[in-house]
Amino acid sequence: MSQSVTSAGVFEDVEALSGALLSWCAERSIRLRSQEGVSAAGAVIELFFAGYTTQDELLGALSDRLSREAIFAS
């Protein structure tokens, strides 16, 4: 039984990560395999390990983080 609980938890985590990334890219018309898409993928993984675990949390934090990075890069 614990294996199915663990598998379900992993699936939910992957779903939250991919959902946030896909939503972020779609909102901005960014291709996943572009440099910006790859950077966003790395950022969403870092945010997940920092404690953002739902798709909404990840999407909000990703938007905030990459907006700040774009400001500092210009």
Secondary structure in CASP SS format (residue, H / E / C, confidence):
PFRMAT SS
TARGET T0000
AUTHOR 0000-0000-0000
METHOD secondary structure of the structure
MODEL  1
M C 1.00
S H 1.00
Q H 1.00
S H 1.00
V H 1.00
T H 1.00
S H 1.00
A H 1.00
G H 1.00
V H 1.00
F H 1.00
E H 1.00
D H 1.00
V H 1.00
E H 1.00
A H 1.00
L H 1.00
S H 1.00
G H 1.00
A H 1.00
L H 1.00
L H 1.00
S H 1.00
W H 1.00
C H 1.00
A H 1.00
E H 1.00
R H 1.00
S C 1.00
I C 1.00
R C 1.00
L C 1.00
R C 1.00
S C 1.00
Q H 1.00
E H 1.00
G H 1.00
V H 1.00
S H 1.00
A H 1.00
A H 1.00
G H 1.00
A H 1.00
V H 1.00
I H 1.00
E H 1.00
L H 1.00
F H 1.00
F H 1.00
A C 1.00
G C 1.00
Y C 1.00
T C 1.00
T C 1.00
Q H 1.00
D H 1.00
E H 1.00
L H 1.00
L H 1.00
G H 1.00
A H 1.00
L H 1.00
S H 1.00
D H 1.00
R H 1.00
L H 1.00
S H 1.00
R H 1.00
E H 1.00
A H 1.00
I H 1.00
F H 1.00
A H 1.00
S C 1.00
END
